[in-house]
Amino acid sequence: MLCALIYVLDGGPVMIRHTRIGRGGTRFSCLKFRTMVVNGDEVLRQYLLSNPAGLDEWTKTRKLTSDPRITSLGRTLRKTSLDELPQLFNILSGDMSFVGPRPIVEEEISRYGQAFEDYSRARPGLTGYWQVSGRNDTGYDERVELDRHYVTNWSFTRDIGILFQTIPAVIKARGVY
C-alpha cells in the first residue's frame, strides 16, 4: 500500500539504498522508503548556497528544520517513522538490530571522535536511546553521547525498555522535522 502511494504521488523509485556505517565500521546499504524529491542532492545544494542560516544549521546538525527536499507524503512517513519499515530487511540480513545507535553516514564518523569506537561495537538500530530521548530536539554532541552511553551500558532489559518507549515517542512525534 505504501509503495503504491509513494509511486502514485511522487513518482520515481519507492525505496532508496543509502550507504551507512555499521558494526565494526563496515558499510552497508540501509533501506528506506523515499521521502525526498528525486533530485534531492541538487535541491539541497541550491538551498544551502542561497540560505546562510540553513547552511549553518546543516553544518551543525546535518539536518534541516524546514528541509526543501522532503515531499508532503515524505513528511508524514517521517513523522510516523513508516519510512524506516524497509530496515526490517536490514535487521533480517544482520546489518542492523531492532535497538541500537542510529546508522550514520561516512561524513559523520569524524563528528563522533573517540566515541566512534564505542558506536562501532554495536549494530545500528531501527530504534534506540536517541529516538526515545528527543531525536532532533537534541544537539549532535548529545546524540553522540547518547549513542556512546547506550553501547557502554548495554543490557537486554534496557533494549526492551527502549522498544516500549519507542511506541509513545513515535505517536508524539517529538523531535521530528
Backbone torsions as a table, in degrees:
resi	resn	phi	psi	omega
1	MET	NA	-49.5	179.2
2	LEU	-62.4	-40.2	179.5
3	CYS	-59.0	-46.3	-179.9
4	ALA	-64.0	-41.3	-179.3
5	LEU	-63.8	-44.5	178.5
6	ILE	-62.4	-45.0	-177.5
7	TYR	-64.9	-44.6	-177.8
8	VAL	-68.3	-44.5	-175.6
9	LEU	-79.3	-36.1	-172.7
10	ASP	-117.8	-9.2	-178.6
11	GLY	62.3	-174.5	176.6
12	GLY	65.9	-167.0	-178.8
13	PRO	-66.2	147.6	-178.5
14	VAL	-87.1	-38.9	179.7
15	MET	-118.0	157.4	174.9
16	ILE	-125.0	154.5	171.7
17	ARG	-115.2	129.4	-179.5
18	HIS	-129.7	129.9	-178.8
19	THR	-69.4	124.5	178.9
20	ARG	-126.6	167.0	-179.4
21	ILE	-100.2	128.1	-177.5
22	GLY	-114.0	-159.9	-178.8
23	ARG	-58.1	136.3	180.0
24	GLY	72.3	11.1	-179.4
25	GLY	78.2	9.5	179.9
26	THR	-73.5	152.1	177.8
27	ARG	-93.7	144.4	175.2
28	PHE	-147.0	161.4	178.4
29	SER	-89.8	107.7	179.7
30	CYS	-85.5	129.7	-177.0
31	LEU	-96.1	142.1	175.1
32	LYS	-151.3	154.9	167.2
33	PHE	-71.7	141.2	-179.0
34	ARG	-69.6	127.2	179.4
35	THR	-119.4	-0.8	-177.5
36	MET	-117.0	162.7	175.0
37	VAL	-61.4	155.9	-175.8
38	VAL	-62.6	-37.4	-179.1
39	ASN	-96.8	43.1	-174.6
40	GLY	-57.9	-38.1	-179.2
41	ASP	-62.9	-42.5	179.0
42	GLU	-68.4	-41.3	178.1
43	VAL	-61.3	-42.8	178.5
44	LEU	-63.9	-45.8	-179.3
45	ARG	-58.1	-48.0	179.3
46	GLN	-63.1	-41.6	-179.8
47	TYR	-62.6	-45.8	-178.0
48	LEU	-69.1	-32.0	177.0
49	LEU	-66.9	-33.5	-175.0
50	SER	-103.2	3.4	-174.9
51	ASN	-137.9	91.2	-178.0
52	PRO	-59.0	-37.3	179.1
53	ALA	-66.3	-39.9	177.0
54	GLY	-64.6	-40.3	178.0
55	LEU	-62.1	-42.3	178.6
56	ASP	-62.5	-45.6	178.6
57	GLU	-61.7	-44.7	-179.8
58	TRP	-63.1	-41.8	-179.5
59	THR	-62.7	-39.5	-177.4
60	LYS	-77.9	-38.8	-168.6
61	THR	-121.9	-13.7	-172.1
62	ARG	59.4	25.1	177.6
63	LYS	-139.1	158.7	175.4
64	LEU	-128.6	129.5	178.6
65	THR	-59.3	-42.7	178.3
66	SER	-118.2	76.2	-175.4
67	ASP	-77.3	116.5	-177.4
68	PRO	-70.4	-9.5	-178.1
69	ARG	-83.2	-20.3	-172.3
70	ILE	-80.1	131.2	178.7
71	THR	-77.7	165.8	179.5
72	SER	-63.5	-42.4	175.6
73	LEU	-65.5	-37.9	179.0
74	GLY	-58.4	-38.3	177.4
75	ARG	-59.3	-44.5	179.8
76	THR	-66.3	-43.0	179.3
77	LEU	-61.9	-40.8	179.2
78	ARG	-69.5	-42.6	-178.6
79	LYS	-60.5	-36.4	-179.4
80	THR	-93.9	-1.7	-177.3
81	SER	63.7	13.9	178.0
82	LEU	-67.5	-21.7	178.8
83	ASP	-63.6	-18.2	-176.9
84	GLU	-95.7	-0.7	179.6
85	LEU	-53.4	-39.8	179.5
86	PRO	-60.3	-16.2	178.2
87	GLN	-67.6	-10.8	172.3
88	LEU	-59.8	-33.4	175.7
89	PHE	-67.0	-36.3	175.8
90	ASN	-64.5	-34.6	177.5
91	ILE	-68.1	-46.4	179.8
92	LEU	-61.2	-33.3	-179.3
93	SER	-82.6	-6.8	177.7
94	GLY	89.7	3.4	178.6
95	ASP	-78.8	-27.4	-177.8
96	MET	-132.2	171.2	177.1
97	SER	-125.6	167.5	175.1
98	PHE	-64.9	-40.0	-178.9
99	VAL	-124.6	137.5	178.1
100	GLY	167.8	-178.5	175.1
101	PRO	-65.8	150.9	177.6
102	ARG	-65.6	143.2	178.8
103	PRO	-65.6	137.0	-178.7
104	ILE	-109.1	164.9	175.2
105	VAL	-97.0	162.6	-177.7
106	GLU	-49.3	-43.1	-176.6
107	GLU	-64.1	-17.2	-178.5
108	GLU	-87.8	-12.8	-177.6
109	ILE	-55.4	-45.9	-177.7
110	SER	-63.5	-29.4	179.6
111	ARG	-71.6	-21.9	178.2
112	TYR	-80.6	-21.3	179.7
113	GLY	53.9	-134.1	-179.0
114	GLN	-68.3	-20.6	178.8
115	ALA	-68.8	-14.0	178.6
116	PHE	-63.0	-32.9	177.6
117	GLU	-59.6	-42.8	176.8
118	ASP	-67.9	-46.5	-179.9
119	TYR	-52.6	-45.4	-172.9
120	SER	-77.0	-0.9	175.8
121	ARG	-81.7	-11.0	-176.4
122	ALA	-122.5	156.9	170.3
123	ARG	-76.0	139.5	174.2
124	PRO	-61.2	153.1	-175.8
125	GLY	-115.5	154.6	172.5
126	LEU	-65.2	-34.8	172.8
127	THR	-135.0	170.9	-179.4
128	GLY	-174.5	-174.5	-176.8
129	TYR	-60.0	-39.5	-179.9
130	TRP	-64.0	-41.9	-177.6
131	GLN	-63.6	-35.4	-178.8
132	VAL	-92.4	1.6	-179.6
133	SER	-111.5	17.9	174.9
134	GLY	117.1	-8.4	178.1
135	ARG	48.4	-120.2	-174.3
136	ASN	-72.8	-5.0	174.4
137	ASP	-76.9	-8.9	178.1
138	THR	-98.9	153.3	175.1
139	GLY	-75.6	166.5	-177.3
140	TYR	-64.8	-40.8	178.9
141	ASP	-61.0	-37.3	177.9
142	GLU	-67.6	-38.4	176.8
143	ARG	-59.7	-45.2	178.6
144	VAL	-60.2	-44.3	-180.0
145	GLU	-64.6	-39.0	177.4
146	LEU	-63.4	-42.0	177.6
147	ASP	-63.7	-44.9	179.5
148	ARG	-61.9	-45.5	179.8
149	HIS	-61.3	-43.1	179.1
150	TYR	-57.0	-50.7	-174.9
151	VAL	-67.4	-43.3	-175.4
152	THR	-76.6	-14.7	179.8
153	ASN	-121.0	27.8	-174.4
154	TRP	-60.3	140.8	169.1
155	SER	-154.1	153.5	179.3
156	PHE	-62.4	-41.5	-178.9
157	THR	-66.3	-34.8	176.4
158	ARG	-65.2	-40.2	177.4
159	ASP	-60.6	-42.5	178.1
160	ILE	-61.6	-43.1	177.8
161	GLY	-60.9	-42.6	179.0
162	ILE	-64.0	-41.1	177.7
163	LEU	-58.8	-44.7	179.7
164	PHE	-69.3	-33.2	177.9
165	GLN	-72.8	-21.9	-178.1
166	THR	-64.9	-38.7	-177.1
167	ILE	-58.3	-54.9	177.5
168	PRO	-66.3	-31.1	178.4
169	ALA	-63.3	-40.5	178.4
170	VAL	-69.0	-42.4	-179.4
171	ILE	-63.2	-42.4	180.0
172	LYS	-73.9	-24.5	-179.0
173	ALA	54.8	32.6	178.3
174	ARG	-66.5	132.9	176.9
175	GLY	77.0	14.9	179.7
176	VAL	-98.2	131.1	176.7
177	TYR	-96.9	NA	NA
